[in-house]
Amino acid sequence: MFPPTYVEGFHDPEEVKAMEYKELGKTGLLVSKLSFGTGPLGCHYGTYNEADAIEAVRQAIKRGVNYIDTGPWYGQGRSETTLGKALKGIPRQAYYIATKVGRYELDYDNMFDFSIEKTRKSFKKSLELLGVDYIDVIQVHDIEFAPSLDVIITQTLPELSRYVADGKAKHIGITAYPVSVLKECIEKSNINIACVLSYARLTLIDETLLEYVPFFKEHNIGLINAATPCMGLLTNNSPPNWHPASDEMKKQCANAAQYCKDRDVELGKLAIWHSMQYADIDTNLVGIQNTKQLQMNLDVVQNGITEKEKALLQEIQEKFLSLIKNQHWEGKEIHMYREATKKSG
């Protein structure tokens, strides 16, 4: 059975058949098990070849990946611009697109703005850059950084609900690093929040999201598990220098990466496979920058990992990752942000 995004003559039918699809909460969107994260098409993960990135997006959609996530924060619109180029000529029915409002610029003073006016401007610009008439999921980005949750509940979410009423957006989502904040927002808001994007909280080193799964399931909230390689931490390459993990966490992950490298295995592949084993997740959102990464991710979805790789995964968990004492960096980024904005007045 093909998903509603299947377009005869455009898709590769065999590849689409090989992909798993699940309904994203109560949205009615049937989303692929692997979804395409365009965070690496901004400025946070180094330079990239735009032509190869565009080809990766096109190939992904043709091969059955139908959920694509972007946002203005990724390169101050560069991700949305690149994605807009990639989507040209692709039937609009063939994919679901999610973008965001709320987080924008690299300098702390202009990083966040959850006001109605900024939200309106941002949403309009996203539609233009992406070259689409509507967004499938519009998300409030990193809600924990708002001056208070009240701002999200009384300003941002009601503004997004207007776009849904106008047909410019289909569904509303929220994102945050502390999963407790996602839960609190759902409990307090009277706006229909359809899904949550939780990142780096269901990985080889942190399974915090699992504690909250029963709550989200009870409320029929779609679950997007993002950043399973932990924003570069669980890959054979070093994480970017802005990564908020502790030195202890970086050290053990680097040891695990070296152990994998010595055995000619990509740690990122093991990390993605591990996170894909959780049945309650609707889609796993992985940042993809090129066709090579896309191929590795699709290979994990279609073929899993070998027995040798499973044994290696168990070894790195026992030898290195189990030694990490603090499995997350919750509160660290908010503290840095508050301190920086305090200094600038």
C-alpha positions as CSV (number, residue, x, y, z in Angstrom):
1,M,0.0,0.0,0.0
2,F,1.4,3.4,-1.0
3,P,1.1,6.5,1.3
4,P,-1.0,9.5,0.2
5,T,2.2,11.3,-0.9
6,Y,2.9,8.6,-3.6
7,V,2.9,10.1,-7.1
8,E,2.7,7.7,-10.0
9,G,5.5,8.3,-12.5
10,F,7.6,10.4,-10.0
11,H,8.4,8.0,-7.2
12,D,10.4,4.8,-7.3
13,P,7.6,2.3,-6.4
14,E,10.0,-0.4,-5.1
15,E,11.8,2.1,-2.8
16,V,8.5,3.5,-1.5
17,K,7.3,-0.1,-0.8
18,A,10.5,-0.7,1.2
19,M,9.8,2.4,3.5
20,E,7.7,2.2,6.6
21,Y,5.0,4.8,7.2
22,K,3.2,5.8,10.4
23,E,0.5,8.3,11.2
24,L,2.0,11.4,12.9
25,G,-0.3,11.6,16.0
26,K,-3.8,12.8,15.0
27,T,-2.6,14.7,11.9
28,G,-3.6,12.1,9.3
29,L,-0.2,12.6,7.8
30,L,1.4,9.2,7.0
31,V,5.1,9.9,7.5
32,S,8.2,7.9,6.6
33,K,10.2,6.2,9.3
34,L,13.2,8.3,8.2
35,S,12.6,12.0,7.7
36,F,15.0,14.6,6.2
37,G,16.4,17.2,8.6
38,T,17.8,20.2,6.8
39,G,19.7,21.7,9.9
40,P,23.0,20.8,8.1
41,L,21.9,22.9,5.1
42,G,22.4,26.0,7.2
43,C,25.7,27.3,8.8
44,H,25.9,25.1,12.0
45,Y,27.6,22.0,10.5
46,G,30.2,23.5,8.2
47,T,30.2,24.2,4.5
48,Y,28.4,21.9,2.0
49,N,28.1,21.4,-1.7
50,E,24.7,22.9,-2.6
51,A,24.2,20.8,-5.8
52,D,24.8,17.6,-3.9
53,A,22.5,18.7,-1.1
54,I,19.7,19.5,-3.6
55,E,20.3,16.1,-5.2
56,A,20.0,14.5,-1.8
57,V,16.6,16.1,-1.1
58,R,15.3,15.1,-4.6
59,Q,16.5,11.5,-4.2
60,A,15.1,11.2,-0.7
61,I,11.6,12.2,-1.8
62,K,11.7,9.9,-4.9
63,R,12.8,7.1,-2.7
64,G,10.0,7.4,-0.2
65,V,11.2,9.9,2.4
66,N,8.2,12.3,2.6
67,Y,8.7,14.4,5.7
68,I,11.2,17.3,5.5
69,D,12.0,19.6,8.4
70,T,13.6,23.0,8.1
71,G,13.5,26.5,9.9
72,P,14.8,30.1,9.6
73,W,17.4,29.4,12.3
74,Y,19.4,27.1,10.1
75,G,21.8,29.6,8.4
76,Q,19.4,32.5,8.7
77,G,17.2,31.2,5.9
78,R,19.9,29.4,3.9
79,S,18.4,26.0,4.7
80,E,14.9,27.1,3.5
81,T,16.5,28.7,0.4
82,T,18.4,25.5,-0.6
83,L,15.3,23.4,0.1
84,G,13.2,25.8,-2.0
85,K,15.6,25.2,-4.9
86,A,15.4,21.4,-4.4
87,L,11.6,21.3,-4.3
88,K,11.3,23.1,-7.7
89,G,9.5,20.8,-10.1
90,I,8.7,18.2,-7.5
91,P,4.9,17.6,-7.2
92,R,3.6,19.3,-4.0
93,Q,1.6,16.2,-3.1
94,A,4.9,14.2,-2.9
95,Y,6.1,15.6,0.4
96,Y,5.1,17.1,3.8
97,I,7.1,20.1,4.8
98,A,7.6,21.4,8.4
99,T,9.2,24.7,9.2
100,K,9.5,26.9,12.3
101,V,9.1,30.3,13.9
102,G,10.7,31.8,17.0
103,R,14.5,31.2,16.6
104,Y,16.4,33.2,14.1
105,E,19.8,34.8,14.4
106,L,23.2,33.8,15.7
107,D,23.7,36.8,17.9
108,Y,22.0,36.4,21.3
109,D,20.1,39.7,21.2
110,N,18.2,38.7,18.0
111,M,18.2,35.0,18.4
112,F,14.7,34.6,19.7
113,D,11.4,36.4,19.0
114,F,8.1,34.8,19.7
115,S,6.0,37.9,19.1
116,I,2.9,37.9,16.8
117,E,4.5,40.5,14.5
118,K,7.8,38.6,14.0
119,T,6.0,35.2,13.7
120,R,3.8,36.7,10.9
121,K,6.8,38.1,9.0
122,S,8.8,34.9,9.4
123,F,6.0,32.6,8.3
124,K,5.4,34.7,5.1
125,K,9.1,34.6,4.3
126,S,9.3,30.9,4.8
127,L,6.5,30.3,2.3
128,E,8.4,32.5,-0.2
129,L,11.8,30.9,0.3
130,L,10.3,27.4,0.1
131,G,8.2,28.2,-2.9
132,V,5.0,26.6,-1.4
133,D,1.5,27.8,-0.8
134,Y,1.1,26.0,2.5
135,I,3.1,24.4,5.3
136,D,2.1,20.9,6.6
137,V,3.5,21.5,10.1
138,I,4.4,24.9,11.5
139,Q,6.4,24.6,14.7
140,V,7.4,27.0,17.5
141,H,11.1,26.5,17.8
142,D,12.8,25.9,21.2
143,I,10.0,27.2,23.4
144,E,12.1,26.9,26.5
145,F,13.9,30.2,25.5
146,A,10.7,32.3,25.5
147,P,10.6,35.0,28.3
148,S,7.8,32.8,29.7
149,L,5.6,29.9,28.5
150,D,2.7,32.4,28.6
151,V,4.2,34.2,25.6
152,I,4.0,31.0,23.6
153,I,0.5,30.2,24.8
154,T,-1.0,33.7,24.5
155,Q,0.8,35.0,21.4
156,T,2.7,32.5,19.2
157,L,0.4,29.5,19.2
158,P,-2.8,31.6,18.7
159,E,-1.1,33.3,15.7
160,L,-0.2,29.9,14.2
161,S,-3.8,28.8,14.6
162,R,-4.8,31.7,12.4
163,Y,-2.7,30.2,9.6
164,V,-4.4,26.8,10.1
165,A,-7.8,28.5,9.9
166,D,-6.6,30.3,6.6
167,G,-5.4,27.0,5.1
168,K,-1.8,28.3,5.0
169,A,-0.7,25.7,7.5
170,K,-2.2,22.3,8.2
171,H,-1.0,21.5,11.7
172,I,0.9,23.0,14.7
173,G,3.9,21.6,16.5
174,I,6.3,22.6,19.2
175,T,10.0,21.9,19.7
176,A,12.3,22.0,22.8
177,Y,15.3,20.3,24.4
178,P,13.7,19.8,27.9
179,V,10.9,17.3,27.2
180,S,9.1,18.5,30.4
181,V,8.5,21.9,28.7
182,L,6.8,20.2,25.8
183,K,4.5,18.4,28.2
184,E,3.8,21.6,30.2
185,C,2.9,23.5,27.0
186,I,0.4,20.9,25.9
187,E,-1.2,20.8,29.3
188,K,-1.6,24.6,29.4
189,S,-2.5,25.5,25.9
190,N,-6.0,25.4,24.4
191,I,-4.6,25.4,20.9
192,N,-4.5,22.1,19.1
193,I,-0.9,21.0,19.2
194,A,-0.6,18.1,16.8
195,C,3.1,17.0,17.3
196,V,6.3,17.5,19.3
197,L,9.8,17.5,18.0
198,S,12.2,16.3,20.7
199,Y,15.9,16.2,19.8
200,A,18.8,14.3,21.2
201,R,16.6,12.8,23.9
202,L,16.2,9.2,22.6
203,T,19.8,8.3,21.7
204,L,22.5,5.9,22.7
205,I,23.4,8.2,25.6
206,D,20.0,9.7,26.7
207,E,16.6,8.1,26.8
208,T,14.7,10.8,28.6
209,L,12.0,10.9,25.9
210,L,10.8,7.4,26.9
211,E,9.5,8.7,30.3
212,Y,7.1,11.1,28.4
213,V,5.9,8.7,25.7
214,P,2.8,7.6,27.6
215,F,1.7,11.2,28.1
216,F,2.1,12.1,24.4
217,K,0.4,8.8,23.3
218,E,-2.6,9.5,25.7
219,H,-3.0,12.9,24.1
220,N,-2.5,11.5,20.6
221,I,0.4,13.8,20.0
222,G,2.8,12.9,17.1
223,L,6.3,12.1,18.1
224,I,9.3,13.3,16.0
225,N,12.5,12.0,17.4
226,A,15.3,14.3,16.0
227,A,19.1,14.3,16.1
228,T,19.6,10.6,16.9
229,P,23.4,11.0,16.2
230,C,23.2,13.7,18.9
231,M,24.2,16.7,16.6
232,G,27.4,15.1,15.5
233,L,28.4,13.7,18.9
234,L,27.6,10.1,17.9
235,T,29.5,10.1,14.6
236,N,33.0,9.4,13.5
237,N,33.6,13.1,12.9
238,S,34.0,15.4,15.9
239,P,30.9,17.4,16.9
240,P,30.9,21.1,16.0
241,N,32.7,23.3,18.4
242,W,29.5,24.9,19.6
243,H,28.1,21.6,20.9
244,P,26.8,22.0,24.5
245,A,27.7,18.5,25.7
246,S,30.1,18.3,28.7
247,D,33.8,17.5,28.2
248,E,33.2,14.1,29.8
249,M,30.5,13.3,27.4
250,K,32.5,14.4,24.4
251,K,35.5,12.4,25.5
252,Q,33.6,9.1,25.8
253,C,31.8,9.7,22.5
254,A,35.2,10.4,20.9
255,N,36.5,7.1,22.3
256,A,33.5,5.3,20.9
257,A,34.0,7.0,17.5
258,Q,37.7,6.0,17.4
259,Y,36.8,2.4,18.4
260,C,34.3,2.3,15.4
261,K,36.8,4.0,13.0
262,D,39.5,1.4,13.8
263,R,36.9,-1.3,12.8
264,D,35.8,0.6,9.7
265,V,32.3,1.2,11.0
266,E,30.4,4.6,11.1
267,L,29.2,5.3,14.7
268,G,26.4,7.5,13.2
269,K,25.0,4.4,11.5
270,L,24.8,2.5,14.8
271,A,23.3,5.5,16.6
272,I,20.6,5.9,14.0
273,W,19.7,2.2,13.9
274,H,19.5,2.1,17.7
275,S,17.0,5.0,17.9
276,M,14.9,3.5,15.1
277,Q,14.2,0.4,17.3
278,Y,11.6,2.3,19.4
279,A,8.1,1.4,18.2
280,D,6.3,4.4,19.7
281,I,8.2,7.0,17.6
282,D,6.3,8.2,14.5
283,T,9.4,9.4,12.5
284,N,13.1,9.7,13.1
285,L,14.4,13.1,11.9
286,V,18.1,12.9,10.8
287,G,20.1,15.8,9.5
288,I,21.3,15.0,6.0
289,Q,23.8,17.2,4.1
290,N,24.7,15.1,1.0
291,T,23.8,12.0,-1.1
292,K,26.3,9.8,0.7
293,Q,24.6,10.4,4.1
294,L,21.2,9.9,2.6
295,Q,22.3,6.5,1.2
296,M,23.7,5.4,4.6
297,N,20.4,6.4,6.3
298,L,18.2,4.6,3.7
299,D,20.4,1.6,4.1
300,V,19.8,1.5,7.8
301,V,16.0,1.7,7.3
302,Q,15.9,-0.9,4.6
303,N,18.6,-3.4,5.7
304,G,19.3,-2.6,9.4
305,I,22.8,-3.4,10.6
306,T,24.9,-6.6,10.5
307,E,25.4,-9.0,13.4
308,K,29.1,-7.7,13.5
309,E,27.8,-4.1,13.8
310,K,25.3,-5.1,16.6
311,A,28.2,-6.7,18.6
312,L,30.3,-3.6,18.1
313,L,27.4,-1.4,19.2
314,Q,27.2,-3.5,22.4
315,E,30.9,-3.1,23.0
316,I,31.0,0.7,22.7
317,Q,28.0,0.9,25.0
318,E,29.7,-1.2,27.7
319,K,33.3,0.2,27.2
320,F,32.5,3.9,26.8
321,L,29.0,5.2,26.7
322,S,27.9,3.6,29.9
323,L,30.6,5.6,31.7
324,I,29.0,8.9,31.0
325,K,27.6,10.3,34.3
326,N,25.5,13.2,33.0
327,Q,23.6,12.1,30.0
328,H,22.3,15.5,28.9
329,W,23.0,19.3,29.0
330,E,19.6,20.5,30.0
331,G,19.6,24.1,31.4
332,K,23.2,24.9,30.1
333,E,22.1,26.7,26.9
334,I,19.3,28.6,28.6
335,H,21.8,29.8,31.3
336,M,24.3,30.9,28.6
337,Y,21.5,32.7,26.7
338,R,20.2,34.5,29.8
339,E,23.7,35.6,30.9
340,A,24.6,36.9,27.4
341,T,21.3,38.9,27.0
342,K,21.7,40.2,30.6
343,K,25.1,41.6,29.7
344,S,23.9,43.4,26.7
345,G,21.0,44.9,28.6
